[in-house]
Amino acid sequence: MVKQAPDCGHCDGTGKITYERPRRQQDGTVIFVDSREDCHVCGGSGKCR
């Protein structure tokens, strides 16, 4: 019997996290944009390691 790894608690099993990343505009102001990236805890798998 193979035991399944539980869903990652950091990304709720989705494997993706939305981060707010700063981006500098041409006029020098900084805005924050959403960046959807692989979860750094599970590496994008959605399961605990």
Secondary structure, 3 states (H helix, E strand, C coil): CCCCCCECCCCCCCCEEEEEEEEECCCCCEEEEEEEEECCCCCCCCECC
